[in-house]
């Protein structure tokens, strides 16, 4: 019984990690494709 619970917890952790990796990769690809023209860093200057 204890081994079954431990296996289920390990499988849940692996599935959650895989989900985070996949969604993170898709988010990065989306940002690179659709918002490549928007500068990430904008310089701010004070008026003279």
N, C-alpha and C positions, 0 to 999 in steps of 0.2 A: 504494500500500500504506500509506504513512504517513498519507494523508488518511483512509483507511478506519478506521485505528486511532484517529485523532483524533476522527472523527465518533462512533465507538462510545463513546469515553470521555465525550464531551460528552452523548450521549444517556443514558448511565448516570448522570451527574451530575444531569441534569434529572429523570430518573425518581426518583432518591433524594431530591431536594429536594421533589418533588411528594408522595412518600410521607410524608416528615416533616411537611409542611404538613397533609395529610389526617389523619394519626393525631393530630397535635397538636390540630387542630380538634375531632375526635371526643372526645378526652380532656377538653377544656375543656367541651364540651357535656354529657358524662356527669357531670362534677363539678358542673356547675350544676344539673342535673336531679335527681340522686340524693342529693347531699350538701349541699343548700342550707341545711338546718336546722342543720348542724354549724358552729359559729363558727370562723372561720379564726384569729382571734387570741383567746387566752384570757388574762385578766388573772390574775396570781398575786399574792397578798398574803401577807405574813408575819404570824404570830400576834402579838398584842400582848404 
